[in-house]
Amino acid sequence: MTLVSVSASNLDSWRDLAAAQQPDWPDRAELDKVVAELASLPPLVFAGECDQLKDSMAAVARGEAFVLQGGDCAETFAGATAENVRNKLKTLLQMAIVLTYAGRVPVVKIGRLAGQFAKPRSKPTEVRDGVELPAYRGDMVNGFDFTPEARRPDPNRLLRAYHSSAVTLNLARAFTKGGYADLRQVHAWNQDFVAESPAGRRYEQLAREIDQALAFMRACGADPEEFHTVEFYSSHESLILDYDRALTRIDSRTGLPYDVSAHMVWIGERTRQLDGAHVEFFSRIRNPIGVKLGPTTTPEEAISLIDKLNPDNEPGRLTFITRMGAGKVRDALPTLVEKVNASGATVAWVCDPMHGNTFEAPSGHKTRRLDDVLDEVAGFFEVHHALGTHPGGIHIEFTGDDVTECVGGGHAIVEEDLALRYETACDPRLNRGQSLDLAFRVAELYRAS
């Protein structure tokens, strides 16, 4: 890897470029004050942890592992509780167990949490009953309530995002290192779920098989440490650049800059302009990074992004997260993968089957059909299988709660059910049963490929 000298001007070069999706902060002096305070606070993650994830992502790029990345569409400050964090972790761990055991593949576990507090919006304002206010851009920026006070961008929310992230990461580390993630807990994760859910009953059968395998290994004298804890990483869309820049630190080991707000950060479909501020900022930090690619992405754009973001072709550095839509993935993805692969670039390919499949129900709720999500994942696997490349993972929006935000699943939710528990702050999420339905399907697809 080429080591480059780092200076403040290197890290701030993005400030001279157009930055999409940034809030219209009403008080720049207040923002500067908050940014200075953020810059003095301890890191949320460490550079060595980021490098460890980069090594795991390199294994994904080589076809030796699979990524499970998921969590809330948009975290809320109110959601940073032990119960909410535990439920999300429980769902992700259950999905990982299904993929590892049924898919027979090592799984890299990455949460969309401890930083996913900001969201891009298609329109800067929202109109209700003739009243126009700024759009809700996530708790990091403004409030969800439709009032002038709540919708006013407030820089102090950046500090609340930092502290909520710290609480969430502390809880996640406690759960994943303190015994909750022990493989002997596979039944305990399911006790409240098995009776009323087809996915839960299917999972319980798999858990019994795991118990038998563990009992056999213990009888043979094998009880490795890996069975008792898991490596778990945080990620978020790096949208509000002032926040991520303030949390960028120079690693004392290497002299290189890392965004220590999360182990992995990604650029969204709306902010991946080659001449834009986000791509420029990401080119300077050394974290493993991702870029969302929609159906209009050309191979030339993808290769230019590689040249800008990973010029040394470092394994594990760059992940392309494709979000094509079920109806477009089989047409839009093949040429993209084929030409990137032919260029010799080392990237991990991950499927986001959520964002291309959103529609509005007659009730006005934004929703997604689980069948469409499953179909896009199937198309993703079909394309990679045909090209001889590696389908490296999935990136989903889910919750550990029994919400009614997406339709379908083994315990079917219909459009008329959406209002029962529609709790998302932004986009619709899969509930726990739907998430496990997806995990079983992905495991089948992986084994078949």
Secondary structure, DSSP 8 states (H G I E B T S, - for coil): -------HHHHTGGGGS--TT----S-HHHHHHHHHHHHHS--SS-HHHHHHHHHHHHHHHTTS-EEEEEE-SS--GGG-SHHHHHHHHHHHHHHHHHHHHHH-S-EEEEEEBSS------SSSEEEETTEEEE----TTTS-SSSSHHHHS--THHHHHHHHHHHHHHHHHHHHHHTTTT-GGGTTGGGTTTTTT-HHHHHHHHHHHHHHHHHHHHHHTT---GGGT---EEEEEE---HHHHHHTEEE-TTTS-EEETT-SEEEE-GGG--TTSHHHHHHHH--S-EEEEE-TT--HHHHHHHHHHH-TT--TTSEEEEE---TTTHHHHHHHHHHHHHHTT---EEEE--SGGGEEE-TTS-EEEBHHHHHHHHHHHHHHHHHHT----EEEEEB-SS----SBBTTTTB-GGGTTTS---SSS--B-HHHHHHHHHHHHHHHHH-
